Amino acid sequence: MPALARQSLKASSDQSEFLQDVLHGLHQSPPTLPCKYFYDRAGSQLFEEICRLDEYYVTRSEIDLLQQCSRQIAQHIEPSTTVIEPGAGAGVKAAILLDAMPSPRAFVPLEISASALEEATQSLHKHFPGLDIHPLEGDFTADPQDIRSALPETDNTLIFFPGSTIGNFSAPEAVEVLGNLSTLAGEDGHILVGADQIKDRQRLTNAYDDEKGITAEFNKNILKRINRELDANFDLSGFVHRAIYNESLDRIEMHLVAKGDQRVTVSGHTFEFADGTFIHTENSHKYSDDSFRRLTQQAGLQMVQNWSNGEVALYLLAR
Ligand code: AVI
């Protein structure tokens, strides 16, 4: 009988942590805001829209690649494996992978957004009526032991981490994330990670600065959220979205550039942004096979196999 009741991890990010992170970030030089706060309800919807944009190849390209190589991936995975997907979104990619696996034991979507978790659970339950599904509400950066203890016992685990989310972390953070995923996967488990690859500068910048302005809206939504949740008064028309490719660090950087001098208070703390200065809101790192292999090694993991379509790559990792 499939289990569909949702479990929740202890809330790892409350309002006081949000305020602390924002104040800390805005005191940096240049000021920063953590990109994890993009994803309130409106931000998650905007991100879904981004995934459908012509310019944003990442989602489409990874789905194509998964369709091409899911059978090969499945050959490395033991029968009766539990698949855990941190940041599962709507579960579209997991469905492709689960379809290719001979007899998955269970699927665990781990998602911070309750509405996305519900959607993934319902859609996968419809697609795989016999599959045991354990929706888990929470942040995948939580302690892996806490995540593990919220799950049923399993011999074999595959952590599925697609979408190039790993690219939103700095190299030391990404090593830590991979290390935590490795702990979650256990001794004999596997991790399948999706990463965006280094490519033509114009193609990259177009993907993060689309014609319709959806990415600009997504970027500015963080200011809206801070205004609403942290008693702040950012003038949204006083900041402009900018996406640049930083070639020496192989990453797209998203900025919010002040248009005219801006004075803002956040929960009583005042910040000034001079005309033309910027708040750094997101990094999206792009990898070559070599740079991703280095990351893997630093996390104490081996690369079992990798697949690429020249745009995005999937890396199957194990201890
Ligand atoms: C979620 N993450 C992998 C996206 C990316 O491509 O770095 C977030 C994003 N930011 C702007 N567009 C998409």
Residues whose N, C-alpha, C, O or C-beta is under 5 A from the ligand:
A	BS01	AVI	I50 G163 S164 T165 A207 S284
